[in-house]
Amino acid sequence: MNDQMGEARGVSTMRLYGASVALVSGGYSLYQATTGMAMSGMGASGSAWFMAALGVVVLVHGAVLLTPAVAALGRASGPLMVGYAVLMLLNQAWLATAGGGMAADGTMNGGMQSGMDTAMGADAGMVAIAVLMLASGVIMTQRSEML
């Protein structure tokens, strides 16, 4: 019944769910990439720029899911979400294994640092949201007829 009500309004429940996941994922990615030390001054990292750009793309995808323009995506929406999630997870894995980053005093750290000394590293929230987007993309791919 919920799917019928959602479709009667022009947007299926699955599209609403997918859009919600994309908007939160993209927004969080953009927020994390553009706040704090990640993008401050001349030391902006390639990872931060990548996550900012990916965040914008994911935000746009989420918005498109709520409009008639979604027809242009066809059945690609689910696989695109899977792709975005994989890119986000790979970036987080890279950050987790890169070791070090920009210290609070602006110097580069080599190796493991603890607490507030490390400005960069994997973000557990970003990982959780990316896993949720991965699941959403898989569901959207498997049930593309419901989009």
Summary of the structure (lengths in Angstrom):
residues: 147
radius of gyration: 17.6
end to end distance: 15.5
largest distance: 57.8
contacts: 472
relative contact order: 0.18
helix: 75%
strand: 3%
